[in-house]
Amino acid sequence: MATSPDPSRPALPARPRREASCPEHGPYTSVNLLRTIWSRCPACESAARQREEDAAALERLKAQEVHHRAMLDAARIPARFERCSFDNFVVATDDQRHALTVCRDFVENFDEHARRGAALILSGKPGTGKSHLAGAILRELIYREVRYTTCLDMIRAIRETWRRDARHSEPELLAYFERLDLLAIDEVGMQYGTDGEQTIVFDVLDRRYRELKPTILLTNQGKEGFRAHMGERTYDRLRETSRWVTFNWPSYRPTARKEAA
């Protein structure tokens, strides 16, 4: 609400003005701001403010790009899958559309899935797009703490902690895998399936199961082969929390090779 001027207070004298000319924009009225300081050309001032705003916006964009790059590096998404997205996933069949829909839903309703500690198991032959969709999910959730690894790399990393000169202890690395908002484990079933490997995998997945942490598992195995490699205890937990998605179409790779030739 506007207030009326106080008649008891003397009005401030108007600032002196003078006519001036800008070499670029022509005549303008300059206002005395302070003693010998006069206002500059309004058009020049406006252009200068716009340049400052543009420069600040560019710096913010550069900072965002640096942060995004750092998040991609932390997520360890392989370079081949960094540009994979839901939009460039090839859909030609109802089964492919179903796989895409399930993965989109996993991202769009991630908070709900996280509250349940839900998991996805993407199963199919090599070259059918499992890693593509896993990479797309990780990219969409990149500003959370997410990580891609192969099953063998995860096992090797934990075994490396057993060395005397290891940079991290086994409890530290297990705690890291446990706290991730999302962990994607590729090539499940490529390991030997020994008792020692099954114990390590069980330890990681059991920790995530208990803490309601979502996980994505990618495998070339069918359900029985997957079960044999994971072990009964791990499979039992995954069966409770996981959605199995079958990629039952031919590999994209022969087509990609023909197009590249």
C-alpha angles and dihedrals in degrees: 000000000000118000125220117245114263106247090203092064118075116243116250113251116254115259114255115258134197137180117255138172131226116210089221105034104025129225123006138158114257121207124211105242102176127352103295095004116103128183117261129230107302092220091053091047091050092049091049092051090049091051090051092049091048091049091049091048090050091051090050090050091050090049091050091050091050090049092047090050090050091050091050090050091049091049090054092217105173114251091243091061100038092097095042113120140164089254095058096044108115112240117188103139138045090248091055090048090051092051091049092048093051092050093047090051090051089059099037092050097031096132090055092047090047092054088058096040089237123187135201124214112198108196128184148099121299116282097027096115104263094130090043092059093040089053090049091053092049092048091052090051096038095124090063122069102276133157140191121206139153117243092244093049090052091050092047092048092054092045089051089064089066091070118098092234094047116140092220135031123238093250090052093052094044089050089051093053089045097054098047112118088222131008121192114197114193130195095026106178095035090096120087094255094231121162090252093053092045090052092053093046091046091051093054096043094041091054090050091045092054093046094046093242117161118238135188118209122192120197142166088209129099119231096278095046090045091051092050093052096043098044129234098277094052093042091051092056093045092049088058097051107022138094112212115217118189120211097200101165131096122278118275092216100086089053091047091051091051091050091049094049 
